[in-house]
């Protein structure tokens, strides 16, 4: 499906919809501020990430990037150690402000 002519929000929704359709276990969610209609958090996980997080629920690392995109969202990546002690990504989130990370943690099982 072509994304020509779509605005940024429509393009993001199209990409996340396709991501979820690729594998029934993949998930994505956009948390929008109802007052401003601005996306505050965009979260996504593959089915494999969910399985790893369920098996190893203790997050050992949260990595973040700052000022790497035009909209100034921060990318937070959550990592656990697997049975071999290797770091595995289990969750990614684009966050409008750092204090919203609490919202992400509350949404985890």
N, C-alpha and C positions, 0 to 999 in steps of 0.2 A: 504494500500500500504506500502510495506517495505521501510525503509530508510537506510538499511544496504548498505555499500559501497559508500554512498554519502559523499562528503566533507561538511564542515560546511556551505558554501554558498548555496550549493544545498539543504541541509537539511533545512536551514532557508526558502528558497523559497518554499519548499514542505509544510512546516508547515503553512506559510502564505497563500498559495494557498488553503489549506484545510480549514483554518479559514474563508476565503472569500466564499468558497463553502457551508459552514455550514448554512449560512444565506445570502441571496442575498443583504442584507443591510450592511453586514460587509465589511470593506475595509482595505486595507493595501497598503503601498507604500514604496519602497526602493529608496532613493536618492543616486545615485552613482556618485563619482567624475570621470568625463570623462578622466582626465589626468592620474590618478593613478589607476582607476578601483577599488577603495575602497568604500564600503558603508559608507556614512557619516551620514545618518539618516534612521531609520526604524520606520515608523509610523503605528499605527493600532487603529481602532475604531470599536466597535460593532454597530449594527443598533440602539440599545437602547442608547448608548452613543451619537450618532449623534442626536437622537430625543431630548435628555436632553440638549445638547449643543445649539440646535436651540431654544428650549423653554427658556433656561436660559443662554444667551450668555456671561454673565459677569463672567470670571474666577476669583475665589476668592483665589485660592491656587495653587501653582505650587510646587510639591514635587520632589526631585531628590535624586538619590542614586549615590554613587561614589565608584569606586574600588570594585565592587561586581561580576565582571566577568573577565575571562581571557583576553578578548580583550579591557578591560578598557572603554567600552562604558558606558555612564551615562543613567539611566532610568529617564525620566521626566514624571510625571503624572499630568494632569490638572484636577482640581476639581471645580465644581460650587455648589451653594446652590440651592436645589430644593424648591418647594412651601412650604415644611414643615421645611425649614431651615437646612435640612440634607445635608451633603456633598456627592456629587455624582461624580465619575470619569467620564470624558467625552473624554479623549484622553490619549494615552500612546505613548511615543517615546523613542527609543534607539538612543542616539546622540553621535557621535564621539567626538565632542568638544562643550563646552557650548555656544560659539558664534553662533552655528547653530540653537539655539532655535528661533532666529528671522525668520529663514526660515520656521519653523513650524508655527509660528504665521501668517506669510504671506499666508500660504496655507489654513488657516481656512476661512470659508465663513463669 
